[in-house]
């Protein structure tokens, strides 16, 4: 059996409100390897995606985006706004 020693850890009040998890490093590494991987785009596809995001943010700032709880609800709102059946 492993010997357990007491250690004091300082945790900010904000972190306490959100929640804190303590786990073994091996378990954390295992969870990290199962996480969704990060992909980095380069070249033409990266530029196309950057433009798409830029356009979307511009529309959002202009108030042209739709707030909805689901894709189905968003499509209904879009159809009402644009008169499509």
N, C-alpha and C positions, 0 to 999 in steps of 0.2 A: 504494500500500500504506500502511496506517495505521501510525503509529508507536506502539509499545507501551512504556509505562513501568511500572516495577515499583512495586507498592503492597503494604504489609503490612496484613493484615486480622486482627484478633483474633477467634478463634472459641472459644467455651466448650467444655470437654471433653464436656459433655452433647450439644451440637450435633454434635460430631465423631463421637460414638457413633451418633447417629441419621442422620447424613449431611448434607452441605452441597452446595447447587447454586449455581453462579454462571452467570448468563446475561445477555444484553443486555436492557435495559429494554423494548425493542420486542417482543422474544420473550415476555417476562413478561406484558406487556399483551395480546398476542395470545392467550396461554393463558388469561388471566383472562376474556376475552370469550367463550371457548368453554366455560367452566366452567358448572356447573349454577346457574341463577339462584336468588336468595333471595326468598322470598315472605313477606309479612307479612299475617297475617289480622287482621281487625277485626270488631267486632260479635259477633253471636250465634255464628258459626262459631268465632271465636277463643275464646270462653268455653267452648264445647263441647269443643274440643281441649284447653284448659287442664285441664278437669275429667277428661278421659280420661287425660291424662298424670299428673295428681295421683293418680287411682285406680290406675294402673299402678305408680307409685312406691310407693304404700302397700302394694300386694300384694307387690311385690318385697321391701320391708323386712320384711314378715310371712313371707317364705319361701314364698309361694304361686306363684312363677313357675317356669318349666321351663327347665332348661339343656339345650340340644341343639345339635348341629352343623348341623342343617338343619331346615327347616320340616316335612319328612316325619317326621323323628325326633321333633320336638316334638309332632306330632299323635299319633304312636304312644304316647308317654309320657302325653299327655293322656287318650287313650282308655283306657289301662290304669288310670290314677288314678280315672277317673270311670265305669268299667265300661261304656263304650259300645262297640259293635261297628261 
